[in-house]
Structures are given as structure tokens and as C-alpha cells.
Amino acid sequence: MAKRFCALCGRTDTLLVENLCVPCYLKKHPPFSVKQESTIRFCPQCFSYKLTKRWVQTNCTNETEFLEQLLKDVLPRFIKHAPGIELIIEPQITQVELKHKIEVPVSITIKKENLTLNERVTVTINLEPSLCGLCTRKRRGDYESILQFRSLRGRVSEEERQQIYDIIERVLQTEKHKDDYIPQIKEKKQGFDVYVSTTKLAKSIAASVKELMGANLQESFKLSGMKNGKKQGKTSISVRLPSLSVGEIVQISDRTILFEKIEKGNLVGRNLETGERTVIQHKELWESEIQSWKPSTEEYLIISIAGDFLQTMNLENYEILEIRKEPSHFNLREGDTVKAINMNGKIIILTPEGASLFPTQAD
């Protein structure tokens, strides 16, 4: 019986593929081709890189992460293979340093039907540092909008400022604003201005401050010119804060309300005349004349409950008073100590829920 041999080199006693030994088969039918050298622009500020005409964000924080991500993304573009062949590409990185020229050894595993081969190649990547468009705009301090934070009652407090900063931070962490930024914050006499990279980000921040803090918004646009048929200019958004603090008494229209919180931009509190939970809509809040103050409170001991009245004792001067029982007093018991306020001579007991709004200290 005749021995099988390679049709090109005549070699016998070896694996044949289509009547050729493996080396001859690979020479005649190369399974892949390699682009030996390529230049890639990368941003040393944010570790993004430019692929064709666009910048690709990697979210990497150091050189090691960036190089690993870059090779994973771009090496398949260096290597083209014939149909029906599976390639496993594994870069062999021994040292990480973002030099201008990086020699990368690459192990390539070739699989086709029952054939598995391993090859090693070396590709050269020329890294060209260049700031991406986003980092260029950040460095220049470019912005589209200004948020002007002011208070209805004078200067913006430190507590309000911190709450606003927290809101800005949360909005910036959302996916749709991951590339936005705040280039500058300027102090003003009664508040501060926040310069914002995009109008979309400014509107998102303003909407959150309205919902969480009850702010009133007014928007204006200052035209600076036209470009490609589009208006160019800056958007300013006035963000006016009601500056109410938990536990204040708010007089609005004909209602007297113990302020508890802002919910979806609306004022939420308890009507001190009826004891009922009351919601003042955002529009009414800003269209009405508001008076507010922090009330003085006194502690009372519930001595007895009889019929429609509570018998109480003022724990400061030991005066005994009868107070008409309100629907909100259903959870009070004899022996309870409560806080109360004096509204035009009328003693209004704050239920334990309302009393918790006030710090325990001398008024």
C-alpha cells in the first residue's frame, strides 16, 4: 500500500490537510493576515482612544486597565481571517507603560474542524497622546448654561447649599450625564451661580431641586449669534428657594400650616386649625404671599382625657389648662408629655409626630 505524502514537499508520516502537510497548507492557505503596525490616538486625561472618527470612552482609571482594554478592543482589527476559522487572540503583556511605541506579542490559536494550531506574532502600536474633545472643552471651561441659586429669605444657607451639591452629584452620576461637567461655581451676594457644560444637564439639576426643595424656576436665553442655522448663546435658569425649615409655621392664604417637608415640589404639612394633613401645590406656593416663623414651644403633661377636652399642666409654670380635643389627638394618652404652641392665645398641641419636628431645648 502506497504511503501518503505531501503533494508539495513530499513529506510523509505527518498530518495531511487536503493532501498537504500543515506547514505547506498554511503557506498555500494562510488562515489569517496581520497588520503589523498601527497608530492610535489616546487621551492621557481620561484614557479614551480614537477609533476611526470617534472617541471611545473606556472608563479606565490607570494605565494597566487602559492598555488591557485597548488591546482587547483593537487587536481583532489587526487580524483578518478566512471564513470558517475560529481565532483566539491573547496578547502577552509583560510590562505596562504607555510609551509612544509598544511591541505586543500575541498568541493566536487557530481552530478549524479537527485542526488546532498555535501561532505567535508581534504587532506594533504607536500611541499618540491627544486630548479628546470632552477633555478639551473641560480644560477651556466651556459651558452652555448658568444655574443661579437664590433664596426667598435672603442668603442661601449652608444646609441648602450642601443639599444642592448632593443633588448635582447624583445627577452627574446618571448614565445620560456621564460626559457632562461643572467647570465653575461663582459666589454671589445672596447665593451662588453654577456654570454647567450643557443645557440638558442644567435642566435636569433644576428639575431635581424643584422636586426636592420646592424651588421656583425661571429660564432665559441670551442670543450671541447663529451657526449652521442654529441659535448660539447661553441659557440662564433662576432657581429660587422657598427656604423653609422643618417645624416652621407657614401662613399661606387663610391657612396656618406646620411645615413638614417638600414632596414632588409641593409643600406638605399639617393644618393647625383642623389637624389635617395639607398639601400646598407648587404653583399656589409661589403665587401666594407667604409668612413663616419658627414658633416657641412649651411642654405640657396630659393629666386626664374626658369627653371633648384634655386636662393639661404646663411643665414650666404648672398652670392647669383645658384644651379642646382635636381629631389629631386620638393617639394621646394620660401621662403623655407633649409640646404645644400658642397661636394668638390658642394652645395647639403638637402630636408626637409633630412634636418630633422640634429640637428638645429651651426656647
C-alpha positions in Angstrom: 0.0 0.0 0.0 1.5 3.4 -1.0 2.3 5.8 1.8 0.5 9.2 1.8 2.8 12.2 1.3 2.5 16.0 1.0 1.8 17.0 -2.6 4.1 20.0 -2.4 7.2 19.0 -0.3 6.8 15.2 -0.4 6.9 14.8 3.4 5.5 11.5 4.7 4.4 10.3 8.1 2.7 13.6 9.0 -0.8 15.0 9.3 -2.1 15.9 6.0 -4.8 18.5 5.3 -6.2 18.4 1.8 -3.1 16.3 0.7 -0.7 18.9 2.2 1.3 18.9 5.4 0.4 21.6 7.8 3.3 24.0 7.0 2.6 23.7 3.3 -1.2 24.0 3.8 -0.7 27.2 5.9 1.7 28.6 3.3 -0.8 28.0 0.5 -3.9 28.9 2.5 -2.9 31.4 5.2 -5.7 31.3 7.9 -5.2 34.9 8.9 -3.3 38.1 8.0 -1.8 40.5 10.4 -1.5 44.3 10.2 1.9 44.7 11.7 1.7 48.3 12.8 -0.9 50.9 13.6 -1.2 54.4 15.1 -3.9 55.1 17.8 -4.6 58.4 19.4 -5.4 58.3 23.1 -6.4 60.9 25.7 -4.0 60.8 28.7 -6.6 62.7 30.7 -9.5 60.3 30.6 -8.0 57.2 28.9 -10.3 57.3 25.9 -9.0 56.5 22.4 -9.9 57.4 18.9 -11.3 54.7 16.7 -11.8 55.8 13.1 -13.5 59.2 13.6 -14.9 58.9 17.1 -13.6 58.8 20.6 -14.3 55.7 22.6 -14.7 56.1 26.4 -13.1 53.2 28.3 -14.0 54.2 31.9 -10.4 53.1 32.9 -8.6 54.7 35.8 -5.0 53.7 35.2 -2.5 52.7 32.5 -2.8 49.0 33.2 -6.6 49.0 32.8 -6.4 51.2 29.7 -3.8 49.1 27.9 -5.7 45.9 28.6 -9.0 47.4 27.4 -7.3 48.9 24.3 -5.7 45.6 23.2 -9.0 43.8 23.8 -10.9 46.3 21.6 -8.4 46.9 18.8 -6.4 43.6 18.3 -9.2 41.9 16.4 -9.0 44.8 13.9 -5.3 44.0 13.3 -6.1 40.4 12.3 -8.3 39.2 9.5 -9.1 35.5 9.0 -10.7 33.3 6.4 -14.3 32.2 6.8 -14.9 29.0 8.8 -11.9 29.6 11.1 -12.1 30.4 14.8 -9.3 32.6 16.2 -8.5 33.0 19.9 -6.3 36.1 20.3 -4.4 36.5 23.5 -1.9 39.5 24.0 1.1 38.6 26.1 1.7 41.7 28.2 4.7 41.6 30.5 5.2 45.3 31.2 2.7 48.1 31.2 4.0 51.5 30.1 2.2 53.9 27.8 5.2 54.7 25.6 4.9 56.1 22.1 5.7 52.7 20.6 4.5 49.4 22.2 5.6 46.0 20.9 2.8 43.5 21.7 3.5 39.7 21.4 0.2 38.0 20.5 -0.6 34.3 20.8 -3.1 33.2 18.2 -5.0 29.8 18.5 -6.5 28.7 15.1 -9.3 26.2 15.1 -10.9 24.6 12.0 -12.8 21.4 12.3 -10.4 18.9 13.9 -7.4 21.1 13.4 -5.9 23.2 16.2 -2.8 25.3 15.7 -0.9 27.9 17.7 1.0 30.9 16.2 2.8 33.8 17.7 3.0 37.2 16.1 4.1 40.7 17.2 2.2 43.8 16.4 3.4 47.4 16.9 1.0 50.1 18.3 2.1 53.7 18.1 0.3 55.7 20.8 -0.2 59.3 20.0 -1.4 61.4 23.1 -4.1 63.9 22.3 -6.8 65.4 24.4 -10.3 64.2 23.4 -13.0 66.7 22.6 -14.6 66.4 26.0 -11.4 67.0 27.9 -10.5 69.9 25.6 -13.8 71.6 26.5 -13.3 70.9 30.2 -9.8 72.5 30.1 -11.2 75.5 28.3 -14.1 75.7 30.8 -16.7 75.7 28.1 -20.3 75.9 29.3 -23.8 76.3 27.8 -25.9 77.3 30.9 -25.8 79.0 34.3 -27.9 78.0 37.3 -28.5 81.0 39.6 -29.4 79.8 43.1 -31.1 82.4 45.3 -33.2 82.3 48.4 -36.6 83.8 49.0 -35.4 84.8 52.5 -32.0 86.3 51.9 -28.8 84.3 51.5 -28.8 80.6 50.7 -28.0 78.7 53.8 -25.1 76.2 54.2 -27.6 73.4 54.6 -29.4 74.3 51.4 -26.1 74.7 49.6 -25.0 71.2 50.7 -28.3 69.7 49.6 -27.9 71.3 46.2 -24.4 70.0 45.8 -25.7 66.5 46.7 -28.3 66.8 44.0 -25.8 67.9 41.4 -23.5 65.0 42.3 -26.4 62.5 41.9 -27.4 63.9 38.5 -23.8 63.8 37.2 -23.6 60.1 38.1 -26.5 59.2 35.9 -25.8 57.5 32.6 -27.2 60.3 30.4 -24.9 62.9 32.0 -21.7 60.8 32.4 -19.9 63.1 30.0 -21.2 66.4 31.5 -19.3 68.5 34.0 -19.4 71.7 36.1 -16.5 73.9 35.1 -17.0 76.7 37.7 -19.0 77.9 40.7 -19.2 81.6 41.5 -20.2 83.1 44.8 -22.7 85.9 44.7 -24.0 88.3 47.3 -27.2 86.4 48.0 -26.3 82.9 46.7 -24.1 81.3 44.0 -24.0 80.6 40.3 -23.2 77.1 38.9 -21.8 77.0 35.4 -22.9 73.9 33.6 -21.5 72.2 30.5 -24.8 71.5 28.8 -28.3 73.0 28.9 -29.7 69.4 29.3 -27.7 68.9 32.5 -28.8 72.3 33.8 -32.4 71.5 33.3 -32.0 68.1 35.0 -30.4 69.7 38.1 -33.1 72.5 38.2 -35.9 70.0 37.9 -34.5 67.9 40.8 -34.1 71.0 43.0 -37.7 71.9 42.3 -38.9 68.5 43.2 -36.9 68.0 46.3 -36.7 71.6 47.6 -39.7 73.3 46.1 -37.7 75.8 44.1 -39.3 78.2 41.6 -37.7 78.1 38.1 -37.4 80.9 35.5 -35.5 80.4 32.3 -34.0 82.9 29.9 -31.8 82.7 26.8 -29.2 85.3 25.7 -28.5 85.0 21.9 -24.9 85.5 20.8 -25.2 84.6 17.1 -26.1 81.9 14.6 -24.1 78.8 13.5 -25.2 76.4 10.8 -28.7 77.8 11.0 -28.9 77.2 14.8 -29.1 79.9 17.5 -25.9 80.2 19.7 -26.0 81.6 23.2 -26.2 80.9 26.9 -29.2 79.7 28.9 -29.7 81.1 32.4 -32.1 79.4 34.9 -33.0 81.2 38.0 -33.6 78.7 40.9 -35.4 80.5 43.7 -35.6 78.5 47.0 -38.5 78.9 49.5 -36.0 78.2 52.3 -38.5 76.7 54.7 -37.2 74.5 57.6 -38.9 71.6 59.2 -41.1 72.7 62.1 -41.8 76.3 60.9 -45.3 77.7 60.9 -46.4 78.8 57.5 -49.2 81.3 56.9 -50.5 81.0 53.4 -53.8 82.4 52.2 -56.2 81.6 55.1 -54.4 78.5 56.3 -51.8 78.1 59.1 -49.7 75.1 58.5 -46.9 73.3 60.4 -44.3 72.7 57.6 -43.1 69.1 57.5 -41.5 68.5 54.0 -41.3 69.2 50.3 -42.8 66.4 48.2 -42.7 66.4 44.4 -42.3 70.2 44.6 -45.3 70.7 46.8 -45.4 71.9 50.4 -46.7 69.2 52.8 -47.7 70.0 56.4 -50.4 69.9 59.0 -53.2 72.4 59.2 -53.0 73.7 62.8 -56.7 74.6 62.8 -58.1 71.3 61.7 -55.1 68.9 62.4 -55.4 67.5 58.9 -52.6 66.8 56.5 -52.4 69.6 54.0 -50.7 69.8 50.6 -50.0 73.2 49.0 -49.4 72.8 45.3 -46.1 74.3 43.9 -48.0 76.8 41.8 -50.1 78.1 44.7 -47.0 78.2 46.9 -45.2 80.6 44.6 -48.3 82.7 43.6 -49.4 83.4 47.2 -48.0 85.7 49.9 -46.2 83.6 52.5 -45.3 84.4 56.1 -43.4 81.9 58.2 -41.7 81.8 61.5 -40.2 79.3 64.0 -42.6 79.0 66.9 -41.8 78.9 70.6 -42.9 75.6 72.2 -43.8 74.6 75.7 -44.1 71.2 77.3 -47.5 70.0 78.7 -48.4 66.9 80.7 -51.7 65.2 79.8 -53.4 64.8 83.2 -56.7 63.4 82.1 -58.8 62.9 79.0 -62.6 63.4 79.4 -65.1 63.8 76.6 -64.1 66.6 74.2 -61.4 68.0 76.4 -57.8 67.3 77.5 -56.8 68.5 81.0 -53.1 69.5 80.8 -50.4 71.1 83.0 -47.8 73.5 81.7 -44.5 72.0 82.9 -42.8 75.4 83.2 -45.3 77.3 85.3 -47.6 74.4 86.4 -50.7 76.1 85.1 -53.7 73.8 84.6 -55.4 74.2 81.2 -58.3 72.5 79.4 -57.7 72.1 75.7 -60.4 71.0 73.3 -59.7 67.6 71.9 -58.9 67.6 68.1 -59.1 64.6 65.7 -55.3 64.6 65.5 -55.2 63.9 69.3 -56.6 60.3 69.0 -53.2 58.7 69.9 -52.6 60.8 73.1 -52.8 59.0 76.4 -53.0 60.2 80.1 -49.4 60.7 81.3 -48.0 61.7 77.9 -45.8 64.8 77.7 -46.4 66.8 74.5 -45.2 70.1 73.0 -47.6 72.9 72.2 -47.5 76.3 70.6 -49.5 79.4 71.4 -51.3 80.7 68.3 -53.0 84.0 69.1 -53.9 82.8 72.6 -55.0 79.4 71.4 -52.9 76.5 72.7 -52.3 74.0 69.9 -50.8 70.6 70.9 -48.4 69.1 68.5 -48.9 65.3 68.3 -45.9 63.1 69.0 -45.3 63.1 65.2 -45.4 66.9 65.0 -43.5 67.4 68.3 -40.6 65.4 66.9 -40.0 68.2 64.4 -38.8 70.4 67.2 -35.4 70.0 69.0 -35.6 69.4 72.7 -34.1 72.6 74.1 -35.1 75.8 75.8 -36.8 78.3 73.5 
